[in-house]
Amino acid sequence: LLLAVLIVLYMLCGAAVFSAIELPTEREAKERWEERLENFTRRHNLSRAELRHFLREYEEASVAGIRVDDIRPRWDFTGAFYFVGTVVSTIGFGMTTPATVGGKIFLIFYGLIGCAGTILFFNLFLERLITVIAYVMKSCHERQLRRKGVLPHNGRRGSGTSEVDSLAGWKPSVYYVMLILCVASLIISCCASAMYTPIEGWSYFDSLYFCFVAFSTIGFGDLVSSQNIRYESQGLYRFGNFVFILMGVCCIYSLFNVISIVIKQSINWILKKLACKCCHRCQRRLFRSRRNVVMPGNVRSQRNISIETDVVNESDTDGRRLSGEMISMKDFLASNKVSLAIMQKQLSETANGYPRQMSSNSKQNGFSGGVGALAIMNNRLAETSVNR
């Protein structure tokens, strides 16, 4: 509920900002267009109704892919391949859309399978990428400890100190992973913009804007690459365009998932603080209202209950539920946490056909197996929440 409220507030703030920035420009453009339309009808002695009817017909032709300037056909094989790429990657620029009933029906089934397969590819890419990043960061951390003399050179025998024990359970911070993905996405966007600027004739800022809109699969369609008839080194450019879009979408998708971990962790921290205050107040009220009540079959021992504890006392929980008391926020959060872990385990076993065994490598790098980005986010959230 808190996340939904925050998203709505975020959307309201974004709408206010965009409306304040873009609305004056839209009004000026509309005034200029009305003035040009009035001058054109007066100069050529045309009625406004006839001219508007003609412009509506041109809009329909524009939707079908007809433009004033010469551009390549939208539905040749290369154009269709570019279109299906925007479909399965969920970019959906919108400059090419099926106009026939058969094409629209085929798109529904084609996109259903294609989008699911591509999302699976992105999830597997994210899992492999985070595993590699964790392995590299752990190797660098281990080398740094050896350089300081804290860790023996063999890394396994010798001292048996607490530093060696802590290294076995060391995990990279999600913030470092987010920083690495930010840098990688920025490098890919800058390199792609350097290619788009001279070839497409865009400004460098417009190229960066296109990279973000395309890589994040927003896909407005106001700027679309590879739409002219001829390019210098056309085959090489289309291949480079495909590679940059694929790499950019993978990196930005991974970055979004890691950022969602940070957002979820922050929300859980806020909920934990709010729950801590609410639970203390509720417990005081319950204690005051039920301090003179005698429960048959139960001897209530007075003890300090803290929301900060991670272990839930089963006997206390059962006694509280049998007595008719409302479940506390601590038990609610703990039960949801256990249910989420069980659900992830069942999803993993169902996807693989057998109970998934944890290998020693996955335990060392701190990224246990799971199904897609949700399992990765939950594992990383559990690890970072302990460190917090």
Phi and psi in degrees as a GROMACS rama.xvg file:
@    title "Ramachandran Plot"
@    xaxis  label "Phi"
@    yaxis  label "Psi"
@TYPE xy
-62.7876  -40.5427  LEU-2
-64.0745  -40.2725  LEU-3
-62.7966  -41.4886  ALA-4
-64.2321  -43.572  VAL-5
-63.9951  -39.1118  LEU-6
-65.4418  -41.5137  ILE-7
-63.7936  -43.5784  VAL-8
-63.004  -40.0985  LEU-9
-62.4906  -41.0084  TYR-10
-67.2863  -39.4485  MET-11
-63.9483  -42.6286  LEU-12
-64.9001  -42.2406  CYS-13
-63.574  -40.971  GLY-14
-62.5877  -40.3317  ALA-15
-64.3315  -42.4764  ALA-16
-67.1164  -48.5017  VAL-17
-65.2116  -37.0538  PHE-18
-64.9004  -40.5127  SER-19
-67.4615  -32.7211  ALA-20
-82.8864  -45.9794  ILE-21
-92.8732  -25.9148  GLU-22
-62.8728  -43.6652  LEU-23
-60.6051  -39.482  PRO-24
-65.6507  -38.0886  THR-25
-64.239  -40.9573  GLU-26
-66.0743  -41.0239  ARG-27
-63.2782  -42.5873  GLU-28
-63.468  -39.0568  ALA-29
-66.6298  -38.7032  LYS-30
-65.4555  -42.1037  GLU-31
-64.0794  -39.9466  ARG-32
-66.331  -42.0578  TRP-33
-61.9411  -38.0801  GLU-34
-66.802  -43.9576  GLU-35
-64.8763  -38.9278  ARG-36
-64.8791  -40.5408  LEU-37
-65.9812  -43.0428  GLU-38
-64.4015  -38.7872  ASN-39
-67.447  -44.4178  PHE-40
-65.2984  -35.7181  THR-41
-71.1643  -39.0296  ARG-42
-70.3168  -39.0805  ARG-43
-103.057  8.40172  HIS-44
55.1806  53.6217  ASN-45
-115.557  151.855  LEU-46
-83.2971  150.772  SER-47
-64.5229  -34.564  ARG-48
-65.5638  -44.3377  ALA-49
-64.5978  -41.5726  GLU-50
-66.2418  -40.7683  LEU-51
-66.3875  -36.0082  ARG-52
-63.0717  -41.6701  HIS-53
-64.7679  -39.3475  PHE-54
-68.1677  -34.298  LEU-55
-64.9076  -39.1549  ARG-56
-63.284  -37.244  GLU-57
-67.6297  -35.3937  TYR-58
-62.6164  -40.4769  GLU-59
-64.0835  -39.7951  GLU-60
-66.9821  -34.3742  ALA-61
-65.9135  -37.7154  SER-62
-63.6102  -35.3351  VAL-63
-75.9191  -5.85212  ALA-64
105.931  7.07819  GLY-65
-89.3777  130.068  ILE-66
-127.242  163.59  ARG-67
-68.1073  -46.2378  VAL-68
-80.4247  156.201  ASP-69
-74.8305  123.315  ASP-70
-130.833  164.669  ILE-71
-69.2113  155.583  ARG-72
-59.7528  140.705  PRO-73
-75.0043  -29.7281  ARG-74
-113.859  24.0634  TRP-75
-72.7606  179.015  ASP-76
-63.1787  -42.6555  PHE-77
-67.142  -38.6448  THR-78
-66.7809  -38.8672  GLY-79
-67.547  -36.9729  ALA-80
-65.0192  -40.13  PHE-81
-63.0177  -37.4637  TYR-82
-65.5883  -48.2593  PHE-83
-66.0484  -27.9808  VAL-84
-64.2116  -40.2615  GLY-85
-70.9883  -24.2659  THR-86
-75.7368  -55.0696  VAL-87
-69.0402  -26.1523  VAL-88
-86.2076  -0.285209  SER-89
62.1715  20.4033  THR-90
-72.3463  -56.0636  ILE-91
58.7417  66.372  GLY-92
-59.0222  -39.7329  PHE-93
95.9704  -3.66308  GLY-94
-76.2928  -19.7001  MET-95
-128.767  123.396  THR-96
-138.494  147.416  THR-97
-67.4563  136.387  PRO-98
-103.708  -17.5508  ALA-99
-94.8061  159.209  THR-100
-67.021  -40.6399  VAL-101
-61.934  -40.5697  GLY-102
-65.8694  -37.4579  GLY-103
-69.3544  -40.1957  LYS-104
-65.63  -43.287  ILE-105
-63.6567  -35.7455  PHE-106
-62.6738  -36.4285  LEU-107
-60.9558  -50.2687  ILE-108
-74.0798  -37.0798  PHE-109
-65.594  -43.8165  TYR-110
-69.2456  -31.3138  GLY-111
-61.8353  -46.3108  LEU-112
-77.9486  -42.7111  ILE-113
-64.5674  -43.4316  GLY-114
-66.3602  -40.328  CYS-115
-63.6846  -43.2092  ALA-116
-65.1534  -39.0929  GLY-117
-69.4509  -38.2306  THR-118
-63.7443  -39.344  ILE-119
-61.1125  -40.9365  LEU-120
-62.7012  -42.6222  PHE-121
-63.4096  -40.1247  PHE-122
-64.5779  -43.441  ASN-123
-66.0704  -37.3445  LEU-124
-62.3627  -42.4451  PHE-125
-62.8352  -41.669  LEU-126
-63.6146  -45.7721  GLU-127
-66.6024  -39.5775  ARG-128
-64.4099  -45.5929  LEU-129
-67.3303  -34.4929  ILE-130
-63.4561  -43.774  THR-131
-64.6912  -44.9749  VAL-132
-60.9805  -42.1001  ILE-133
-63.9425  -40.4061  ALA-134
-65.838  -43.0132  TYR-135
-65.8639  -43.6465  VAL-136
-66.8778  -36.8388  MET-137
-68.2995  -38.0789  LYS-138
-63.537  -41.766  SER-139
-65.0315  -39.9458  CYS-140
-65.2406  -40.9359  HIS-141
-66.5524  -40.1246  GLU-142
-65.566  -36.2051  ARG-143
-66.0257  -39.5001  GLN-144
-66.7307  -36.4838  LEU-145
-67.3356  -36.7155  ARG-146
-66.6484  -33.4456  ARG-147
-79.0995  -9.26139  LYS-148
83.9435  5.90076  GLY-149
-75.2581  -35.356  VAL-150
-109.778  135.203  LEU-151
-65.8734  157.338  PRO-152
-68.195  -29.4769  HIS-153
-74.9003  -19.4754  ASN-154
75.7064  -9.1441  GLY-155
-127.103  -36.9907  ARG-156
-114.476  163.216  ARG-157
120.532  -95.7212  GLY-158
-76.4295  -45.623  SER-159
66.7314  26.7726  GLY-160
-78.4657  173.435  THR-161
-67.9481  -26.7985  SER-162
-64.1804  -39.7838  GLU-163
-66.3578  -39.9584  VAL-164
-65.5569  -38.9418  ASP-165
-69.3978  -30.5387  SER-166
-67.6592  -32.8733  LEU-167
-63.2976  -33.6609  ALA-168
-103.398  14.2302  GLY-169
-71.2187  138.758  TRP-170
-133.538  143.215  LYS-171
-70.3554  149.27  PRO-172
-74.6203  143.997  SER-173
-65.3275  -24.3474  VAL-174
-70.962  -35.383  TYR-175
-67.1945  -39.9326  TYR-176
-62.8247  -42.3219  VAL-177
-62.8547  -40.3149  MET-178
-64.3587  -42.0833  LEU-179
-63.64  -43.5202  ILE-180
-66.7765  -35.6897  LEU-181
-61.7165  -45.9995  CYS-182
-64.1594  -43.1618  VAL-183
-63.3168  -42.9569  ALA-184
-65.2364  -38.1129  SER-185
-67.1  -40.4866  LEU-186
-64.6145  -44.6724  ILE-187
-63.4036  -41.2303  ILE-188
-65.3978  -41.4786  SER-189
-65.9767  -42.0183  CYS-190
-66.2679  -41.8399  CYS-191
-65.534  -38.537  ALA-192
-65.3791  -36.2592  SER-193
-63.7894  -27.4019  ALA-194
-81.6888  -40.9592  MET-195
-70.8827  -34.1649  TYR-196
-59.4006  -53.3226  THR-197
-75.6423  -30.7538  PRO-198
-81.2326  -45.0644  ILE-199
-87.0648  -15.636  GLU-200
79.9116  19.5361  GLY-201
-88.6601  162.061  TRP-202
-74.6784  162.242  SER-203
-65.6196  -35.7281  TYR-204
-66.9094  -41.1785  PHE-205
-63.5383  -34.6823  ASP-206
-66.2489  -42.5548  SER-207
-62.8916  -39.9563  LEU-208
-61.458  -44.1402  TYR-209
-62.664  -40.0621  PHE-210
-61.0687  -44.6675  CYS-211
-66.4374  -43.9318  PHE-212
-64.3009  -38.5814  VAL-213
-76.7526  -47.1978  ALA-214
-66.7303  -31.4692  PHE-215
-84.9754  3.16497  SER-216
60.1997  24.3503  THR-217
-70.7887  -52.6197  ILE-218
62.3157  63.3904  GLY-219
-63.9676  -43.5478  PHE-220
96.4877  1.64645  GLY-221
-71.7174  -33.2704  ASP-222
-123.293  124.463  LEU-223
-134.168  130.727  VAL-224
-83.1858  162.032  SER-225
58.1199  47.5969  SER-226
-113.461  -10.9011  GLN-227
-77.5087  164.073  ASN-228
-71.4631  -47.0129  ILE-229
-125.488  142.259  ARG-230
-134.086  154.826  TYR-231
-72.715  130.794  GLU-232
53.0261  58.7402  SER-233
-60.9296  -45.0289  GLN-234
-63.0301  -43.0357  GLY-235
-65.7013  -38.4274  LEU-236
-66.6985  -42.9405  TYR-237
-65.8267  -36.0668  ARG-238
-66.1617  -44.2958  PHE-239
-63.3365  -37.9725  GLY-240
-62.8217  -42.6759  ASN-241
-63.974  -43.877  PHE-242
-65.5741  -44.5832  VAL-243
-64.4114  -41.2467  PHE-244
-66.2576  -41.1451  ILE-245
-64.1076  -47.7136  LEU-246
-65.7177  -40.4552  MET-247
-65.5704  -43.0454  GLY-248
-63.7136  -41.749  VAL-249
-62.5477  -44.8874  CYS-250
-68.5111  -44.5131  CYS-251
-67.6779  -37.4707  ILE-252
-61.3787  -44.7498  TYR-253
-64.3258  -40.2937  SER-254
-63.6941  -41.2683  LEU-255
-60.8824  -41.1529  PHE-256
-66.066  -39.6447  ASN-257
-69.2221  -39.8171  VAL-258
-62.8294  -36.4606  ILE-259
-63.7683  -29.9077  SER-260
-62.4032  -46.1077  ILE-261
-63.852  -41.1735  VAL-262
-63.9415  -44.9322  ILE-263
-64.4941  -38.8156  LYS-264
-64.5512  -40.6897  GLN-265
-65.5416  -40.863  SER-266
-65.7604  -41.1301  ILE-267
-63.5623  -35.8961  ASN-268
-65.2707  -41.3159  TRP-269
-65.1652  -44.8573  ILE-270
-62.5481  -36.6241  LEU-271
-64.568  -42.4776  LYS-272
-65.997  -42.3344  LYS-273
-66.3912  -40.5543  LEU-274
-65.5919  -35.4441  ALA-275
-61.9058  -44.9427  CYS-276
-69.4887  -41.9104  LYS-277
-66.3204  -39.0237  CYS-278
-66.8612  -40.3557  CYS-279
-62.1522  -40.8939  HIS-280
-68.0072  -42.6992  ARG-281
-65.2588  -38.8196  CYS-282
-66.0179  -37.4793  GLN-283
-63.9629  -42.6338  ARG-284
-66.3125  -42.5501  ARG-285
-63.3928  -39.5362  LEU-286
-65.9119  -39.3105  PHE-287
-69.4574  -39.0511  ARG-288
-77.5863  -24.8242  SER-289
-118.202  16.4552  ARG-290
-72.741  -23.2622  ARG-291
-101.132  7.41765  ASN-292
-89.3053  133.255  VAL-293
-104.318  123.218  VAL-294
-98.0781  128.155  MET-295
-71.9677  135.539  PRO-296
81.0497  -1.46641  GLY-297
-133.102  131.518  ASN-298
-107.192  112.386  VAL-299
-86.6995  116.125  ARG-300
-91.6993  137.124  SER-301
-84.2466  123.689  GLN-302
-149.485  161.275  ARG-303
-79.93  124.722  ASN-304
-108.221  126.157  ILE-305
-122.529  136.857  SER-306
-71.3888  -16.9114  ILE-307
-78  -16.8388  GLU-308
-72.114  145.535  THR-309
-94.4064  -19.3203  ASP-310
-98.709  132.355  VAL-311
-101.068  128.357  VAL-312
-78.3914  114.678  ASN-313
-66.0962  -41.7106  GLU-314
-64.6859  -39.4589  SER-315
-66.626  -38.9972  ASP-316
-66.0522  -44.1896  THR-317
-63.9379  -42.8453  ASP-318
-61.6477  -39.4238  GLY-319
-67.0114  -38.5956  ARG-320
-71.4558  -39.6594  ARG-321
-67.4698  -28.2005  LEU-322
-77.024  -7.68456  SER-323
91.5267  4.26473  GLY-324
-75.9132  155.134  GLU-325
-71.8971  141.905  MET-326
-65.2036  139.283  ILE-327
-78.4551  162.882  SER-328
-63.2745  -31.4098  MET-329
-63.6616  -46.8756  LYS-330
-66.0349  -36.63  ASP-331
-62.8865  -47.3876  PHE-332
-65.2573  -40.9377  LEU-333
-66.2035  -41.2335  ALA-334
-66.9518  -37.3739  SER-335
-65.4246  -36.3923  ASN-336
-65.2303  -42.5982  LYS-337
-67.2296  -41.1238  VAL-338
-62.8643  -39.0805  SER-339
-64.5474  -40.657  LEU-340
-65.3749  -42.4783  ALA-341
-63.5335  -40.6582  ILE-342
-63.4165  -41.5251  MET-343
-64.17  -38.7432  GLN-344
-64.8295  -43.1469  LYS-345
-65.4893  -39.1958  GLN-346
-62.549  -41.8503  LEU-347
-64.8922  -44.2039  SER-348
-67.4623  -36.2134  GLU-349
-67.696  -40.3328  THR-350
-69.4853  -34.8409  ALA-351
-95.3428  -13.798  ASN-352
84.0655  0.152594  GLY-353
-159.711  159.999  TYR-354
-61.8123  126.587  PRO-355
-79.5414  128.422  ARG-356
-92.3467  140.715  GLN-357
-87.0791  121.009  MET-358
-83.8537  163.869  SER-359
-68.3897  -30.8429  SER-360
-67.9388  -41.1365  ASN-361
-66.2626  -31.8773  SER-362
-72.5345  -31.8895  LYS-363
-73.3269  -42.1606  GLN-364
-83.9407  -5.21118  ASN-365
84.8914  6.91381  GLY-366
-118.641  97.1589  PHE-367
-77.9239  162.365  SER-368
-69.8147  158.757  GLY-369
-174.169  -173.936  GLY-370
-106.628  103.374  VAL-371
71.5642  -163.101  GLY-372
-71.4778  -27.2097  ALA-373
-65.2637  -43.1726  LEU-374
-65.6337  -39.626  ALA-375
-63.9047  -42.9977  ILE-376
-64.8001  -40.1824  MET-377
-67.1067  -40.9799  ASN-378
-62.769  -45.8348  ASN-379
-68.5825  -35.6488  ARG-380
-64.5491  -41.5187  LEU-381
-64.2029  -36.5498  ALA-382
-71.6255  -44.2059  GLU-383
-73.8941  -29.4469  THR-384
-68.6707  -31.3167  SER-385
-67.4263  -41.2899  VAL-386
-67.0345  -30.159  ASN-387
